[in-house]
């Protein structure tokens, strides 16, 4: 049985993502030190990641396992064992991505290059957008707008609430439809 988000989960996810966005973009109004902002934002990312890991759904069709430490080992070791003990969903040979018998890795190299280019482009794009948003807040501050970054954060937070709630609600509806199809 898979994970089905509840209406409460939808609300919690929306509020968390909205709060995260608000705090992220409003932080320059409260913390002027660039270094301290970096530390605080890193802590936010780690905290949100820890929450996501702690509340992630079980990926197996069995009952979700207890994420508390087990007597036989740590959670991390159990998670690694779970991940490595299952066969892959996609097979490179089926996708025609495997190295052929002549040893020509050309397709694999091209795929890896494409993935690397996508990752580099995504990171560069994210940095450019973050700098532009920060610059907008600083220009507004220079013009005398009070709480310039906070206003941007409020808009981003409202967008985060919407995105978080809608995406979780879509997950909830998808899980309910899949369960209904499975049970008849």
C-alpha positions in Angstrom: 0.0 0.0 0.0 1.5 3.4 -1.0 1.5 6.7 0.8 -1.6 8.9 0.4 -1.3 12.5 1.6 -4.1 13.7 3.7 -5.8 17.2 3.5 -3.7 18.1 6.6 -0.5 17.1 4.7 -1.5 19.3 1.8 -1.9 22.3 4.2 1.3 21.6 6.0 3.4 21.3 2.8 1.9 24.5 1.5 2.6 26.4 4.7 6.2 25.0 5.0 7.1 25.8 1.4 5.6 29.3 1.8 7.3 30.0 5.1 10.6 28.7 3.6 10.3 31.1 0.6 9.3 34.0 2.8 12.2 33.5 5.1 14.7 32.9 2.3 13.9 36.1 0.4 13.2 38.4 3.4 16.4 37.5 5.2 18.5 40.4 3.8 16.2 42.8 5.6 16.9 41.2 8.9 20.5 39.8 8.5 22.8 42.2 6.7 25.9 40.0 7.0 26.3 38.0 3.8 28.3 35.2 5.6 25.7 34.8 8.3 22.9 34.8 5.7 24.7 32.0 4.0 25.0 30.0 7.2 21.3 30.6 8.0 20.1 29.7 4.5 22.3 26.5 4.6 20.6 25.6 7.9 17.2 26.2 6.4 18.0 23.8 3.5 19.3 21.1 5.8 16.3 21.5 8.1 13.8 21.3 5.2 15.7 18.3 3.8 15.6 16.6 7.1 11.9 17.2 7.3 11.4 15.8 3.8 13.5 12.7 4.6 11.6 12.1 7.8 8.2 12.4 6.2 8.9 10.7 2.9 6.5 8.0 1.9 7.5 4.4 1.7 8.4 3.4 -1.9 7.5 -0.2 -1.5 4.1 -1.9 -1.8 4.5 -3.2 1.7 3.6 -1.4 4.9 5.8 1.6 5.5 8.8 0.7 7.7 9.4 2.4 11.0 12.0 5.1 10.5 13.2 4.9 14.1 16.5 3.2 14.6 16.2 -0.6 14.5 18.0 -2.9 16.9 20.0 -4.4 14.1 21.5 -1.3 12.6 21.0 2.4 11.8 18.3 3.9 9.6 20.8 5.0 7.0 22.2 1.5 6.6 18.7 0.1 6.3 17.8 2.6 3.7 21.0 1.8 1.7 20.2 -1.9 2.0 16.7 -1.3 0.8 17.9 0.7 -2.2 20.6 -1.7 -3.2 18.6 -4.9 -2.8 16.1 -4.1 -5.5 16.6 -4.5 -9.2 16.7 -1.3 -11.3 13.5 0.0 -12.8 15.2 0.9 -16.0 17.8 -1.3 -17.7 20.4 0.5 -19.8 20.3 -2.3 -22.5 16.5 -1.8 -22.9 17.1 1.9 -23.4 19.9 1.2 -25.9 22.3 3.0 -23.6 24.6 0.1 -22.7 28.1 -0.1 -24.0 28.1 -2.5 -27.0 30.3 -5.5 -27.3 32.9 -3.5 -29.2 33.3 -1.3 -26.1 32.1 1.9 -27.7 30.9 4.1 -24.9 30.0 7.0 -27.2 26.3 7.0 -26.3 27.0 6.8 -22.6 29.5 9.7 -22.8 27.0 11.8 -24.8 24.3 11.1 -22.3 26.6 11.9 -19.3 27.7 15.1 -21.1 24.1 16.1 -21.6 23.2 15.5 -18.0 26.3 17.4 -16.8 25.4 20.4 -19.1 21.9 20.4 -17.8 23.0 20.4 -14.2 25.6 23.2 -14.8 23.0 25.2 -16.7 20.4 24.7 -13.9 22.8 25.8 -11.3 24.0 28.8 -13.3 20.4 29.8 -14.0 19.4 29.5 -10.4 22.4 31.7 -9.3 21.5 34.3 -12.0 17.8 34.4 -10.8 18.8 34.6 -7.1 21.2 37.5 -7.9 18.6 39.3 -9.9 16.0 39.0 -7.1 18.5 40.1 -4.5 19.5 43.1 -6.7 15.9 44.1 -7.1 15.5 44.2 -3.3 18.7 46.2 -2.9 17.6 48.7 -5.6 14.2 49.1 -3.9 16.0 49.5 -0.5 18.3 52.2 -2.1 15.1 54.1 -3.2 13.9 54.1 0.4 11.4 51.3 0.3 10.9 49.9 3.7 11.2 46.1 4.1 12.1 45.8 0.4 13.3 42.2 0.6 10.4 41.2 2.9 7.9 42.4 0.3 9.6 40.2 -2.3 9.6 37.4 0.3 5.8 37.8 0.9 5.1 37.4 -2.8 7.5 34.4 -3.0 5.9 32.9 0.1 2.4 33.2 -1.3 3.7 31.5 -4.4 5.3 28.8 -2.3 2.1 28.1 -0.4 0.3 27.8 -3.7 2.9 25.5 -5.3 3.3 23.4 -2.2 -0.4 22.9 -1.6 -1.2 22.3 -5.2 1.6 19.8 -5.8 0.7 17.8 -2.7 -3.0 17.9 -3.5 -2.1 16.5 -7.0 -0.1 13.7 -5.3 -3.0 13.0 -3.0 -5.5 12.7 -5.8 -3.1 10.6 -7.9 -2.6 8.2 -4.9 -6.3 8.0 -4.3 -7.0 7.2 -8.0 -4.2 4.6 -8.0 -5.7 3.0 -4.9 -9.2 3.0 -6.4 -7.9 1.4 -9.6 -6.0 -1.3 -7.6 -9.0 -2.2 -5.4 -11.4 -2.5 -8.2 
